[in-house]
């Protein structure tokens, strides 16, 4: 992909058809060895560095990751990917930040021309430039780092830069930015961000819209105090926005009932992030809780409002039935899989054979773990299969 992107940038095409004809002639249905041999000459340090980093996989020990990253940096000191690898294995936050800042610095230097193209309106998105994606990833990870240490101003600036450079938001940073804006109480900016993506049906966005509307309603009544011993502790909030907030929350709960449960459950935030998930699934709601729980729980009132409203909707019975049926078992399963190093199968959920094989593998690992701990097969309550 890097090679194709480099060749395309070296040309001066006048139309999409001309670019496609070039790709068909030079790359389509040709052996990779033949293509690489054709482009031999002065070795590209960046490609050499990427070849070194390609020998890193998720199970590679940290010492080997560090060695490979250092080897890549010796070949190409401007390799953002290598600095990102170094940052990910650091246990010191200062060292992690230092490596991520270096990744951003060298990445910005390497794609300065492409950044200028985007800022001047000649390119719609930096994400369209393959070699710029490592820079975008470095920006994202540095923003998350600053958010994790409560340096919200720096985190916000980086999230906003990413969205300026890639308005389509392929990285999904708008969800994290929304939480930052709510915690910073910049509700005007939060509302504007929501309006930039009005058709987003995701769990984090629908609950985020409800949260912003509720927070704005609180701002309309600065002397408000809830009545926690009543069934409706927020009914006397003097703001027309309260009705709007309730409508938004009702929509969020109807579409994503697990979202309310997970946002109110501290255990949900301890589960490691999932690499993939289906839309409108419990997995998506879990990711929503991971990204947005601080925005709901750091201020005092939103979580109380969510809890009191969630159980008072006209369709609450159906939602509560779904939650009671799935919530506890789902969290328990996720925690166990996380502990055992398993993940959900990527096959189609309707593939019964794939699901059966996955559950058998999980069951076998659970049994092996119990035996290793000396628990024996007959001790304790038998784990119910799902």
C-alpha positions, 0 to 999 in steps of 0.5 A, a space after each residue: 500500500 505504501 508503494 502504491 501510494 508513493 507511485 500515485 503521488 509521483 504522478 500528475 493525473 488529470 482524471 480518476 480514469 487516468 489514475 485507474 488506468 495507471 494502477 491497472 497497467 502497473 499493479 493489477 494481476 502482477 506478482 509482488 516480486 515482479 513489482 518490487 524488483 521493478 522498483 528496486 534502486 535506492 532503498 527507501 529507509 521507511 520501507 526498510 523500517 516497516 519491514 523490521 516492524 512487521 516482525 512484531 505481533 501482539 504476542 511479541 515480548 516487550 524486550 523484542 518489541 523494544 529491540 525491533 523498534 530501535 532497529 527500525 529507528 536506526 534505519 529511519 529516525 522519522 518512523 512514527 510507527 517505531 516511536 508508537 511501538 516504543 510508547 505502547 510498551 512503556 510503564 512510565 507515563 512520562 516515557 510513554 508521553 515522550 515517545 508519542 510526542 516524538 512520533 507526532 513530531 517526526 510524523 508531522 515533519 514527514 507529511 508536512 506537504 500533505 497537511 498543507 494540502 488539507 489545510 488549504 482545501 486541496 485534499 479533503 482528508 489526510 486519512 486518504 494519504 496512506 503514509 500519513 495514517 501513522 501520524 494520525 494514529 500518533 495524534 490519537 494515542 497522544 490525545 488519549 494519553 493526555 485524557 488519561 492524565 486529566 490534561 484535558 486542554 491538550 487532549 481536546 486540542 489534539 482531538 480537534 486537530 484530528 477532526 480538522 485533518 479528517 472530518 470523516 473521522 475514520 478513527 472515531 475520535 469524536 466520541 472521546 472528544 465529546 466526553 472531554 468537552 462535557 467534562 470541561 463543561 464546554 457544552 456549546 462546543 459539545 452541542 456543535 460537535 453533535 450537530 456535525 454528525 447528526 445521523 450517527 446512530 451509535 450508542 455513544 452518540 445517542 447517549 452523548 446527545 442526551 447527556 449534553 441536553 441534560 447538562 444544558 438543562 441544568 445550566 438553565 436552573 443554576 440553583 437546582 437540587 434533585 430530590 433523591 428520595 422521590 421517584 422522579 428527582 429531576 421533575 422540578 428542574 426548571 428548563 424546557 430542555 429537560 423534555 428534550 433530554 428525556 426524549 433523547 435518552 428514551 431514543 438511546 435506551 430504545 436503540 441501545 438498552 445495554 448502554 444505560 446498564 453499562 454506563 452505570 456499572 463500574 465493572 464495565 469500564 474495567 473490561 479491555 477494549 474490544 477490537 471489533 463489535 456489531 452495531 446495536 450490540 452489547 459489545 458496542 454498549 460496552 465500548 460506549 461505557 469505556 469511552 463515556 463513563 467519566 462524562 456521565 459519572 464525574 459530574 454529580 447529577 447525570 448518573 442519578 438522572 440516568 438511573 431514575 429515568 431509565 426505569 421510568 420509560 413507557 417501554 422500560 419493561 422490554 428494555 429491563 427484560 433484555 438487560 436482566 437476561 443479558 447483562 450479568 452473564 455478558 459481563 461475566 463472560 467478557 471478564 472471563 474471556 479477557 482473563 483467559 486471553 480469548 476474543 469473540 469470533 470474527 465469523 458471522 454470528 449466524 454461523 452456528 458451527 463457528 459459534 459452537 467451536 468458539 464456545 467449545 474452545 472457551 469451555 476447554 480453557 475454563 476447564 483446564 484453568 479450574 483443574 490447574 487451580 486444583 478446583 476439580 471438575 465437580 466443585 462449585 456451580 456449573 457454568 451455564 453455557 450461552 
